[in-house]
Amino acid sequence: MSAAGGPRPFTLSVRKVSYGLTCVTAVLALLVVVSSILVVRYQRQISEASQYNVTFDYSQTAAEILRLQVALKDVIGGADPAQIKLRHDILVNRLGIIRDNAFATRHQLTETGDRLAEALRQLEPLLADPSDTANLQTAYDLLGPLTTPILRLASRAHGEAGDIVLGNQTTLRQIMAIVTAVTIVLVLVGMVLVGFVLHQNRRLDSISRTDGLTGLANRLGFDADLRKVDGKPAAVVLVDVDHFKTINDTLGHSVGDGVIVELASRLRTAGADADTIARIGGDEFAIVFSGEAAEARSLSCADAVLRSMDEPCRVAGTEVQANVTIGIGAQEASQGAVLLNDADIALYAAKGEGRGRYLRFRPEMKQAFLREQAIEDALRRAAAAGDFSLVYQPIVDLSDDRTVGFEALLRWQHPELGSISPTEFIPIAERSGQIEAIGRWVIEEACREASRWPSHLYVAVNVSARQLLDQSFIAQSWAALAQNGLDPSRLEIEITESTLIVDDATVLDLVHQLRALGCRVSLDDFGTGYASLSYLQRFPFDKIKIDQSFLRGDGVAAGGHAIIATICSLAEVLDLRIVTEGIETADELAAVRRAGSHFGQGYHFDRPLRPEDVLKRIARDDHDRPFPHAANATAA
């Protein structure tokens, strides 16, 4: 299984082995160079010795003496005396050659040369008059004793040249033996180098396919192993750590790494029969099963992983409760890439259902995923295309049924996808990082529309956590108010309980900034989230909006009306106004009035209205119940 630990370490240091092989190769290469130089040198000596140049010089000198003697005899016999001068000059030249050669110098053989030189000096006066036969005969006799010593030197030089050739040949054989040995060693070292390189390449390949933190396969190794299951019964399990960024941010990256290592160990145990276990992302793992009962084994593995996460991860003395969400893609015969995509879609669906669970891919998941992708893509152009619109639901003072404001509700009518509910596209906008731009458009549009209403009416706008925590949110809100000439007191910002736990210190500061700006701030959907009563003391809210779930269904059975009454009593003590949402019937209206709610909102009063219908309702309200004075607006 590819998950089994990282590669074994080298016995020797890679660096030491590299240095050693490099040094050996350098020494051997130097030996080859030196041997090559010696081979060339000895070959040159053999070539020179084989040409017998010194032997030739001595032999030619002896021959020239004989030729001069012959010339002397011929002249004595009446021949042309000019040839004596020619032969004499040649012999003088030969004397210079044999006296300067290395052989004579090396063996200090200068006596014969000196005798020949002396003889040539004596010849000059004897040869001055070619007609004097007596002098010519004397010259002839003077040259006679010189031939034998010179021939003896030629023989000796010839023998020495042979010895040189033989010695050099012996030396060359020794050098060639050395070169052969060095070559063999070079070949062996080359084989070692090739083996080392191959081993190093295998090690590097293993390292490149292994996650350094966990020892599991990494994405590269996983992709290679995934291709092996093409066409086989197989399953891919994707495991994602829930809220891993929060673990890193709150406990530190070292603890986060420890959680990853601990999870990898648990995955090895849960997927002991898997083909591959890999870490393919910072907090994402993949497990591959193939062969018989691959799907059943993958489901069993997912169960085991979830059970193992019931126990906290112990990292450096700290217990960390980490959870995972799992997606599974399984088919009898498919491409590995398709299985991975299916598992990814199933993981996405599992996160949407609440995390901490696993889901097996179903075809309808893909349709939902593709729809979400289409919505995400369309969101980028919706505001510019004019597809967004706002409707406004009245908020009514329960003491006199007078409208005191409207909540702005976002609507989206897409030309192809049709009407898309905010409950569907708002989470997508938050995940894709588009909620800030959408929220900015909503505030600007709500302020623009509210500027057309009477000054005693306010507009309430829901703000997501990401939008509220945007550093430019306060400035954008102020710009929208100023651009439309809307008094800040007529803009009410609604935040949910879940927003408070994201970063309560930052949110508290932002609420104070909004209040300082003059805006109202209300806590929306109170009682359905995570907020504790301490938040009501710490945060300067103007209103609490009670969720409609306390009015009907399970809420009523669980004492929802009593809870509303309790919240109203608490709000009275804290000097907070109460708005009860979702009032649809007269009985529900009566119940919330008895509970002490100050304001109401719901279909009993009116449906969300288009801007032109808002103006009609305002005109109708003013006709039926003229607003007495602006002081009451502040109480709203």
C-alpha positions in Angstrom: 0.0 0.0 0.0 1.3 3.4 -0.9 0.6 4.8 2.5 3.3 2.7 4.2 5.8 5.3 5.5 8.4 7.2 3.6 11.5 5.8 1.9 14.3 4.2 3.9 17.2 6.5 4.7 20.7 5.9 3.1 23.2 4.0 5.2 25.8 6.5 4.0 25.4 10.2 3.5 24.5 11.0 0.0 26.9 13.9 0.0 29.8 11.7 1.2 29.1 9.1 -1.5 28.9 11.8 -4.1 32.2 13.3 -3.0 33.9 9.9 -2.9 32.8 8.9 -6.3 33.8 12.3 -7.7 37.3 12.1 -6.2 37.8 8.6 -7.5 36.7 9.6 -10.9 39.0 12.6 -10.9 42.0 10.6 -9.9 41.3 7.9 -12.5 40.8 10.6 -15.1 44.1 12.2 -14.1 45.8 8.8 -14.5 44.3 8.3 -17.9 45.6 11.8 -19.0 49.1 11.1 -17.6 49.2 7.7 -19.2 48.1 9.2 -22.5 50.9 11.8 -22.4 53.5 9.0 -21.6 52.1 6.9 -24.5 52.6 9.7 -26.9 56.1 10.5 -25.6 57.3 6.9 -25.9 55.6 6.4 -29.3 57.6 9.5 -30.5 60.8 8.0 -29.2 60.1 4.7 -30.8 59.4 6.5 -34.1 62.6 8.4 -33.9 64.6 5.3 -33.0 63.0 3.3 -35.7 64.1 5.8 -38.3 67.8 5.2 -37.3 68.8 8.8 -38.0 72.1 8.6 -36.0 73.1 5.3 -37.7 72.3 6.9 -41.0 74.5 9.9 -40.3 77.5 7.8 -39.3 77.0 5.4 -42.2 76.8 8.3 -44.7 80.0 9.9 -43.2 81.9 6.6 -43.7 80.5 6.5 -47.3 81.6 10.1 -48.0 85.2 9.2 -46.8 85.2 6.3 -49.2 83.8 8.5 -52.0 86.5 11.1 -51.3 89.2 8.4 -51.5 87.7 7.1 -54.7 87.8 10.7 -56.1 91.4 11.1 -55.1 92.4 7.9 -56.9 90.5 9.0 -59.9 92.2 12.3 -60.0 95.6 10.6 -59.5 94.7 8.5 -62.5 93.9 11.6 -64.6 90.2 12.4 -63.9 88.7 15.8 -63.4 90.0 17.2 -60.1 86.7 19.2 -59.5 85.1 16.3 -57.8 87.7 16.4 -55.0 86.4 19.8 -53.9 82.7 18.6 -53.9 83.5 15.5 -51.9 85.6 17.4 -49.5 82.8 19.9 -48.8 80.2 17.2 -48.3 82.5 15.5 -45.8 83.0 18.7 -43.9 79.2 19.1 -43.6 78.9 15.5 -42.4 81.5 16.2 -39.7 79.3 18.9 -38.3 76.3 16.6 -38.1 78.0 13.7 -36.3 79.8 16.0 -33.8 76.4 17.6 -32.8 74.2 14.6 -32.6 72.7 13.5 -29.2 74.2 10.0 -29.4 77.8 11.4 -29.5 77.0 13.9 -26.8 75.2 11.4 -24.6 78.1 8.8 -24.7 80.9 11.4 -24.9 82.0 9.9 -28.2 83.9 13.0 -29.6 87.3 11.4 -30.2 86.5 10.0 -33.6 84.9 13.3 -34.6 88.0 15.2 -33.5 90.3 12.8 -35.5 88.1 13.4 -38.6 88.2 17.1 -38.0 92.0 17.1 -37.7 92.3 15.0 -40.8 90.1 17.4 -42.8 92.3 20.3 -41.7 95.4 18.4 -42.8 93.7 17.7 -46.1 93.1 21.3 -47.1 96.8 22.1 -48.0 97.2 18.7 -49.6 94.2 19.2 -51.8 95.1 22.8 -52.7 97.0 21.7 -55.9 95.1 18.8 -57.6 98.0 18.3 -60.0 100.3 17.3 -57.2 99.8 13.5 -57.1 102.1 13.0 -54.2 99.9 15.2 -52.0 96.8 13.5 -53.2 98.3 10.1 -52.3 99.1 11.4 -48.9 95.5 12.7 -48.5 94.3 9.3 -49.5 96.4 7.5 -46.9 95.3 10.0 -44.3 91.6 9.1 -44.7 92.0 5.4 -44.7 92.2 4.9 -40.9 89.0 6.9 -40.3 86.5 4.7 -42.0 86.5 1.8 -39.5 85.9 3.9 -36.3 83.0 5.7 -37.9 81.4 2.4 -39.1 81.9 1.1 -35.6 80.0 4.1 -34.2 77.2 3.5 -36.7 76.9 0.0 -35.6 76.8 1.1 -31.9 74.1 3.7 -32.7 72.1 1.1 -34.5 72.3 -1.2 -31.6 71.3 1.5 -29.1 68.3 2.5 -31.3 67.1 -1.1 -31.2 67.5 -1.1 -27.4 65.5 2.1 -27.2 62.7 0.7 -29.3 62.6 -2.5 -27.3 62.7 -0.6 -24.0 60.0 1.8 -25.1 57.9 -1.1 -26.3 58.2 -2.7 -22.9 57.3 0.6 -21.2 54.3 1.1 -23.6 53.0 -2.4 -22.7 53.2 -1.5 -19.1 51.5 1.8 -19.6 48.8 0.1 -21.7 48.3 -2.4 -18.9 47.9 0.6 -16.5 45.5 2.3 -19.0 43.5 -0.9 -19.3 43.3 -1.3 -15.6 42.3 2.3 -15.2 39.7 1.9 -17.9 38.3 -1.2 -16.2 38.2 0.7 -12.9 36.6 3.6 -14.7 34.0 1.3 -16.1 33.3 -0.1 -12.6 33.1 3.3 -11.1 30.8 4.3 -14.0 28.6 1.3 -13.2 28.6 2.4 -9.5 27.8 5.9 -10.5 25.0 4.7 -12.8 23.6 2.6 -10.0 24.0 5.4 -7.6 22.1 7.8 -9.9 19.4 5.2 -10.5 19.1 4.7 -6.8 19.1 8.4 -6.2 16.4 8.9 -8.9 14.3 6.2 -7.3 14.7 7.9 -4.0 13.9 11.3 -5.4 10.9 9.9 -7.2 9.7 8.4 -3.9 10.3 11.7 -2.2 8.5 13.6 -4.9 5.5 11.2 -4.4 5.5 11.3 -0.6 4.1 13.9 1.8 6.9 15.0 4.0 4.7 15.6 7.1 2.7 12.3 7.2 4.7 9.9 5.1 1.6 9.2 3.0 1.5 9.6 -0.7 1.1 13.2 -1.9 -1.0 14.4 -4.8 1.5 13.4 -7.4 1.8 9.9 -6.0 -2.0 9.7 -5.6 -2.6 10.6 -9.2 -0.2 7.9 -10.4 -1.9 5.3 -8.2 -5.4 6.5 -9.2 -4.7 5.8 -12.9 -4.0 2.1 -12.0 -7.7 1.5 -11.1 -9.0 2.6 -14.5 -11.6 0.1 -15.7 -11.6 -1.8 -12.3 -14.3 -2.0 -9.6 -13.0 0.8 -7.4 -13.9 3.5 -4.8 -12.4 6.8 -3.8 -12.9 8.2 -0.3 -12.2 11.9 0.3 -11.7 13.0 3.9 -11.7 16.7 4.8 -10.9 18.2 8.2 -13.8 20.4 9.3 -12.8 24.0 10.2 -9.1 23.2 10.0 -8.2 26.9 9.5 -9.8 27.6 12.9 -7.6 25.0 14.5 -4.5 26.6 12.9 -5.6 30.2 13.8 -6.5 29.5 17.4 -4.0 26.8 18.4 -1.1 27.4 16.0 0.2 25.7 13.0 2.3 23.2 15.0 -0.8 21.9 16.6 -2.5 21.8 13.2 0.3 19.8 11.8 0.0 17.4 14.8 -3.7 17.0 14.1 -2.8 16.1 10.5 -0.2 13.5 11.6 -2.6 12.0 14.0 -5.4 11.8 11.4 -3.0 10.2 9.0 -2.3 7.5 11.6 -6.0 6.9 12.1 -6.6 6.7 8.3 -3.9 4.0 8.1 -5.7 2.0 10.6 -9.1 2.5 9.2 -7.9 1.9 5.6 -5.5 -0.9 6.3 -6.7 -2.8 3.1 -6.7 0.3 0.9 -4.6 0.5 -2.3 -3.5 4.0 -1.5 -3.8 6.6 1.3 -2.7 10.1 0.3 -2.7 13.6 1.6 -3.8 15.6 -1.4 -4.3 19.0 0.2 -3.5 20.9 3.4 -6.4 19.3 5.2 -7.7 16.8 2.6 -7.0 13.1 2.3 -7.9 10.5 -0.3 -8.2 6.7 0.1 -8.5 4.4 -2.9 -10.0 0.9 -2.9 -10.1 -1.4 -5.9 -11.0 -5.0 -6.6 -13.6 -7.1 -4.9 -16.1 -5.3 -2.7 -14.3 -2.0 -3.2 -17.5 0.0 -2.4 -18.3 -2.0 0.7 -14.8 -1.6 2.0 -14.9 2.1 1.3 -18.1 2.5 3.3 -16.6 0.5 6.2 -13.5 2.6 6.1 -15.6 5.8 6.2 -17.5 4.5 9.3 -14.2 3.6 11.0 -12.8 7.0 10.3 -15.8 8.8 11.8 -15.8 6.6 14.8 -12.0 7.2 15.3 -12.7 10.9 15.4 -14.9 10.6 18.5 -11.6 10.5 20.4 -9.8 13.9 20.6 -6.4 14.2 19.0 -3.6 14.6 21.6 -0.9 16.9 20.3 1.9 18.2 22.5 -0.2 17.7 25.6 -3.2 19.4 24.1 -6.5 17.7 23.3 -8.0 18.8 20.1 -11.5 17.7 19.1 -11.3 17.5 15.3 -14.0 16.3 13.0 -14.0 15.2 9.4 -16.5 15.1 6.6 -16.3 12.4 4.0 -17.4 12.0 0.4 -17.3 8.6 -1.5 -17.3 7.9 -5.2 -17.7 4.2 -6.2 -18.4 2.4 -9.5 -17.9 -1.1 -10.9 -15.9 0.1 -13.8 -14.8 3.6 -14.3 -12.0 6.0 -14.7 -10.1 7.0 -11.6 -10.5 10.7 -12.4 -14.3 10.2 -12.6 -14.4 8.5 -9.2 -12.4 11.4 -7.7 -14.8 13.9 -9.1 -17.8 11.9 -7.8 -16.2 11.8 -4.3 -15.5 15.5 -4.4 -19.1 16.2 -5.3 -20.3 13.9 -2.5 -17.9 15.6 0.0 -19.4 19.0 -1.1 -22.9 17.7 -0.5 -21.9 16.2 2.9 -20.6 19.6 4.0 -23.8 21.2 2.9 -25.8 18.8 5.1 -23.9 19.7 8.2 -20.4 18.2 8.2 -19.2 15.4 10.5 -20.7 12.7 8.2 -20.1 10.8 5.0 -22.2 10.6 1.8 -21.9 8.3 -1.1 -22.1 10.0 -4.5 -25.6 9.9 -6.2 -26.3 11.2 -9.7 -28.6 13.9 -8.4 -25.8 15.3 -6.4 -24.0 16.2 -9.6 -27.1 18.0 -10.9 -27.2 20.0 -7.6 -23.5 20.7 -7.8 -23.8 21.9 -11.4 -26.7 24.1 -10.5 -24.6 25.7 -7.7 -21.7 26.2 -10.1 -24.1 27.9 -12.5 -25.5 30.1 -9.8 -22.0 31.0 -8.6 -21.0 32.0 -12.1 -24.3 33.9 -12.7 -23.9 35.8 -9.4 -20.9 37.6 -10.7 -23.0 39.3 -13.3 -26.4 39.5 -11.6 -26.1 43.1 -10.1 -24.7 44.6 -13.3 -27.3 42.8 -15.4 -30.1 44.2 -13.3 -31.3 40.7 -12.2 -31.3 41.6 -8.5 -34.2 43.5 -6.9 -35.4 44.3 -3.4 -38.8 43.8 -1.9 -39.9 45.3 1.4 -41.9 43.7 4.2 -43.6 46.0 6.6 -42.7 46.2 10.3 -45.7 47.2 12.3 -46.1 48.8 15.8 -48.4 46.3 17.6 -49.7 49.1 19.8 -51.5 50.9 17.0 -50.9 48.8 13.9 -48.9 51.6 12.3 -46.1 50.8 9.9 -42.8 52.0 11.3 -40.4 50.6 8.8 -39.6 47.9 6.2 -37.2 45.1 6.0 -35.4 44.9 2.6 -35.4 41.4 1.2 -33.2 40.4 -1.8 -34.8 38.7 -4.8 -33.1 37.3 -7.9 -34.8 36.6 -11.2 -32.4 35.0 -13.5 -33.3 34.9 -17.3 -32.5 31.2 -17.6 -32.5 29.7 -14.1 -35.7 31.6 -13.1 -36.5 32.8 -9.6 -33.7 31.8 -7.2 -34.4 31.9 -3.4 -32.0 33.8 -1.2 -31.8 30.7 1.0 -30.1 29.0 -2.1 -27.9 31.7 -3.5 -26.8 33.6 -0.3 -24.8 30.6 1.1 -23.2 30.2 -2.4 -22.3 33.9 -2.4 -20.7 33.6 1.0 -18.7 30.5 0.0 -17.5 32.2 -3.2 -16.6 35.5 -1.6 -19.2 37.5 -3.5 -21.4 38.3 -0.6 -19.6 41.6 0.1 -20.3 43.0 -3.4 -23.9 41.8 -3.2 -24.4 43.2 0.3 -23.0 46.6 -0.8 -25.5 46.7 -3.6 -28.3 45.9 -1.2 -27.4 48.7 1.2 -27.0 51.2 -1.6 -30.4 50.2 -3.2 -32.2 50.1 0.2 -30.9 53.6 1.1 -31.9 54.9 -2.4 -35.4 53.5 -2.0 -35.9 54.6 1.6 -35.0 58.2 0.7 -38.3 58.2 -1.2 -40.3 57.4 2.0 -41.5 59.7 4.8 -38.8 60.5 7.4 -40.5 58.5 10.1 -39.9 55.2 8.3 -36.7 53.2 8.4 -35.3 50.4 6.4 -33.8 47.3 7.9 -31.0 45.4 6.0 -29.6 41.9 6.8 -25.8 41.8 6.9 -23.8 38.6 6.7 -20.8 38.0 8.9 -18.3 38.3 6.0 -19.9 41.6 4.9 -19.9 43.0 8.4 -16.2 42.1 9.0 -15.2 43.7 5.7 -12.9 46.6 6.7 -14.7 48.9 4.3 -18.2 48.1 5.5 -18.6 51.2 7.7 -17.3 53.5 5.0 -19.5 51.9 2.4 -22.6 52.3 4.7 -21.8 56.0 5.3 -21.3 56.6 1.6 -24.7 55.0 0.7 -26.4 57.2 3.3 -24.7 60.4 2.2 -25.2 59.7 -1.5 -29.0 59.3 -1.0 -29.4 62.0 1.7 -30.8 59.4 4.2 -30.5 60.1 7.9 -28.4 57.3 9.5 -31.2 56.7 12.1 -33.3 55.4 9.3 -30.9 52.6 8.5 -31.1 49.5 10.7 -28.5 46.8 10.4 -29.6 43.3 11.3 -27.0 40.8 12.3 -27.6 37.1 13.2 -26.5 35.3 16.3 -24.1 33.2 14.3 -22.2 36.4 13.3 -21.4 37.1 17.0 -19.4 34.0 17.4 -17.2 34.5 14.3 -15.2 37.3 16.0 -17.2 38.8 18.8 -14.6 41.4 19.7 -14.5 42.8 16.2 -18.2 42.6 15.8 -18.7 44.5 19.1 -16.4 47.3 17.8 -18.3 47.4 14.5 -21.6 47.7 16.3 -20.3 50.6 18.4 -19.1 52.2 15.2 -22.5 51.8 13.6 -24.2 53.3 16.6 -21.8 56.2 16.6 -22.7 56.7 13.0 -26.3 57.0 14.0 -27.5 53.7 12.6 -29.7 51.2 14.5 -28.5 47.7 15.1 -30.8 44.7 15.8 -30.1 41.0 16.6 -31.9 38.9 14.1 -33.4 35.4 14.6 -32.8 35.5 18.3 -33.2 32.1 20.0 -32.2 30.0 17.0 -28.4 30.3 17.1 -25.5 30.3 19.6 -25.9 33.6 21.4 -25.9 33.6 25.1 -27.6 36.1 27.3 -24.3 37.8 28.0 -24.3 39.1 24.4 -27.4 41.1 25.2 -25.5 42.8 28.0 -22.3 43.4 26.0 -23.7 44.5 22.7 -25.6 47.8 22.4 -28.5 46.4 20.3 -31.6 48.5 19.7 -33.9 45.6 19.0 -34.2 41.8 19.2 -36.0 40.0 16.4 -37.6 36.8 17.6 -37.6 34.0 15.0 -40.9 32.8 13.6 -40.1 29.2 14.6 -41.4 30.0 18.2 -44.9 30.8 16.8 -45.9 27.6 15.1 -45.3 23.9 14.7 -42.7 22.4 17.1 -42.1 25.8 18.5 -45.6 26.0 20.0 -45.4 22.5 21.3 -42.1 23.3 23.0 -43.6 26.3 24.8 -42.7 28.8 22.1 -45.2 31.4 23.3 -43.8 31.2 26.8 -40.3 31.7 25.4 -41.4 34.8 23.5 -43.0 36.1 26.7 -39.7 35.4 28.6 -37.6 37.2 26.0 -40.0 40.2 26.1 -39.7 40.4 29.8 -35.9 40.2 29.6 -35.9 42.9 26.9 -38.0 45.2 29.1 -35.3 45.0 31.8 -32.5 45.6 29.2 -34.5 48.4 27.6 -34.6 46.6 24.2 -37.4 46.6 21.6 -38.8 43.3 20.4 -39.9 42.5 16.9 -41.6 39.1 16.4 -41.2 37.7 12.9 -43.5 35.4 10.9 -46.9 36.5 12.2 -49.5 35.1 9.8 -52.7 34.7 11.7 -54.8 36.8 14.1 -54.3 34.2 16.8 -50.5 34.5 16.4 -50.8 38.3 16.6 -52.9 38.0 19.8 -50.3 35.7 21.3 -47.3 38.0 20.7 -49.3 41.0 21.9 -50.0 39.1 25.1 -46.3 38.2 25.4 -45.3 41.8 25.2 -43.8 42.1 21.8 -43.5 45.7 20.6 -43.5 45.2 16.9 -44.6 42.5 14.5 -43.7 41.4 11.0 -45.3 38.7 8.7 -47.9 37.9 6.1 -50.7 38.9 8.5 -49.7 42.5 7.9 -48.5 42.2 4.3 -46.3 40.2 1.9 -43.0 41.6 0.8 -43.8 44.5 -1.5 -42.2 45.9 -4.6 -41.0 49.5 -4.3 -44.1 50.9 -6.0 -46.4 48.9 -3.7 -44.5 50.2 -0.7 -45.4 53.8 -1.7 -49.0 52.8 -2.1 -49.1 51.2 1.4 -47.4 54.3 2.9 -50.0 56.5 1.2 -52.8 54.3 2.4 -51.4 54.3 6.0 -51.0 58.0 6.0 -54.6 58.4 4.8 -56.1 56.0 7.3 -53.8 56.9 10.3 -51.9 60.2 9.8 -48.6 59.9 11.7 -49.0 62.3 14.7 -45.4 63.5 15.2 -41.8 62.4 14.5 -41.1 61.6 18.2 -42.7 58.2 17.9 -40.3 57.3 15.1 -37.4 57.3 17.5 -39.1 54.8 19.7 -39.5 52.5 16.7 
